[in-house]
Amino acid sequence: MTKQDIVNTISEQTGLDKAVVLTTIEAFMATVKDALIEKKENVYLRGFGSFILKRRAQKTARNITQNTTMIIAEHNIPAFKPAKIFFEGVKAGK
């Protein structure tokens, strides 16, 4: 499902104009990105899930083409953790 499919579905369900729905979805995504990137805050959506930052520790990696080792610095990666009810629904196929 693409963003446009989501916009069409929400527009049909609510009767709102597609432009309004698209603007709302883009504002939501911008808010989540801003919270994760700028503010380093997790975003919790009860009943749906959480957008969280996971910390990856520093590690040593190997470049096999040049036969050298390199240090990969610790860094954050974004992740999504579904809510229990959402996870169980997908697991059960409902």
C-alpha positions, 0 to 999 in steps of 0.5 A: 500500500502506498501513501496515495492508497492511504490517502484515497482510503481515508478520503473515501472513509471520512468524506474529506478532500484528498488534498486535506488528507494528504496534507494531514498525512505529510504533516504527521510524517514530518512531526514523527521525523522531527521528534526522532531526528531533532528532539531525539524523542520516541513517538507513542501511538496507543493501540498502534505502536511506537516509533523509537530510536535504537542505539547501535553500539560502536563496533569493528568491521572488516573491509574485505576488498582492502583487507582493513579493519574500520571502526563504525561509530555508535549511532541511532537507527529508527525502528517501529515497535507495534502495539501488542493488540496490533501485533496479535491481530497481524499474527492471528491474521485478522 
